[in-house]
Amino acid sequence: MSEDEVSICIAEPNDAENLIRALKQLTNESDTFTVDHSLSQISIKDQQRQIMLINQTRDNIILIAKLHNDKGIDKIIGLVTIQQINDTQCGELGVAVLKNYWNQGIATALIEESVYWGATYSNLNDFYLIVKKDNFAAVHLYKKMGFKQSKKRFIKMNNNLKSTYKMHYSIKK
């Protein structure tokens, strides 16, 4: 029996069903990121269309971490999204990994691939992200990856105010 293998790739329309499944699992496992509230109503066809539209831009991307097993079954175990903010050259980065795969380098690989995409293919100059101050592992990871803390602020998450950091990464140096 061969060992399971993880790859990082751009989400494709045929990943839509697995992506929806992973996002639903992620929302049940963690409160450290936000997902559009309409996720429960999105159809596979609509998700396929969204992925196709995102892939036609140079300022937005969904990268996924896929676990491949020896039976040919792929499971999405993590993702990173980059979404251009309005018409700026700045993109908001969001990272999430299924809990069973934390501390295995998946988030690091996703961020590294995001930075590569940003520097090589996108029109963006900067990334930023928002992270809860008490998410020490994530703050440590982002700092290790070169993100700089720029602001402290409070945001409303699940009807509670959470203390957060806004962190910034300059792509085009």
N, C-alpha and C positions, 0 to 999 in steps of 0.2 A: 504494500500500500504506500503511495507517495504522500509526501507531506503537503498540508495545505499551504497555499501561496497567496500573497496579497499583491495586488497591482493598483496603481493610481492611474486613472484615465479620465478623460472628459466624458461627462454623462451624455448618452445618446438616447434618442427617443425610445429605443427598445428597453431602456433601463427604467422607464417610467413607473411600472408597477412595483418593482423592487425599491425604487426611490421613495415612493409613497409609503410603502411598508416600513422602511427604515426610519423615515421622518416620524411616523406614528409611534414607533418603538422609542425613539429618542425623546419625544415629548413626554412619554410615560416614565422614562428613566432619569431625567434631569430637568432642572429649571434654570440652567445656565445659558440658555439661548431661547430665542423667540422664533415661532413659526407662524405663518399666516393662519388666522383663525378659520379660514375657509378650507383648510387642508382636508377636513373630514368630508367635504362635499365635492372635492375635485375628482374628476373622472380620470381614468388612465389616458383616454384620448386627449383631454385637456392638458394633462401633464406632458404628454408626448409633444403637443403643439408648443407648449412653453419652452421645453428643452430645445426644440428645433429653432425657435425664435432667438433664444439666448445664444445658441451656437452660431448664429449669423452675425453677431456683434463682435466688436473687438474690445468691449469695455465691461462685459459681463460673462461669467462662466460658472458652471457647476462642475467641480472635480469630485470624483468618488473613489473611495477605497473599496475594492472588491476582493473578497475572499473566494478563491477558487479551490474547490476540493477535487479529489480524484474521481468523483462521479460526474464531473462536468457541471456541477451546480455552482452558480455564482451567488454570493450574498453581499449586499452593500453593508459595510460595517462602519463607514465614516464618510464624511463629505465636507467640502469647503465650498462656500459660495462667495462670489465677488459680484457686487452690484454697484454700478456707477451711480454716484449721487448727483441727481439732477443733471445739469450739463457741465459739471466740473470735470477735472481730470483726476478726481479722487474716487476710489471705490471702497465700499464697506465690505469687510471680510468677516465671514462667519464660519466657525469650525465646530464640528460635532462628531463624536465617535461613540459607538455603542459601548455601554459600560463594561461588557465582558472583554473589550479590547483596549481599555485604558492602559497606559504605561507600557505600551508595546511599540512605540515609535510611529504609530499611525498618524497622529496629529502633526508630528514633526514632518513626516513625508508629505502630507497634504499641504502644509504651509510652504515647504521648500518648492513643491511643484507650482504653487500659486505665485511665489516670487519669480520663479523662472518664466511662467506664463506672462506675468506682468511686465517683466523686463524685455521679453523677446517678442511677444505678440500683441499686447494691449496698447492702447493709446493713453493709459493712465500713468500718472506721475507718482501717485501716493495711494497707500491703503490706510485705512483706519479700522479700528474695532472697538467695541465696548465690552468690558469684562467686569464681572462682579469682583469687588475688592477682596472678598473672602474666598475666592476661587484661586487659592495660592498656587496650585499646580499649573493652572492656565497662565497666570501672571508670570510665573517663573519661565514657562515655555516661551511666551511671547517675548520676554526680555532676552532670553537666550537666542531667539531667532532674529533679534535686531530691532524689535519694536521699542519705541520710546514712549514713556508715559507723558501725556500732554495735559490732561485735565482730570480733575476729580469732579464727579457730579452724582446726583441722585436721579434714578429713573424708576418709573412705575412698572413693576412686574407682578403679575397675578394679584393685583390690587394692593400691593405692598411697595413701599419705597425701598429701593436697594442702592447702596453706595457702590459706585462703579468708577473705573478708570477708563478714560478714552486713551487709546494707544495708537501711535502713528508709525508708519514705515515708509521711508522714501525709496521708491523703486528706481527712479531715474536720478542717479547721483552725479 
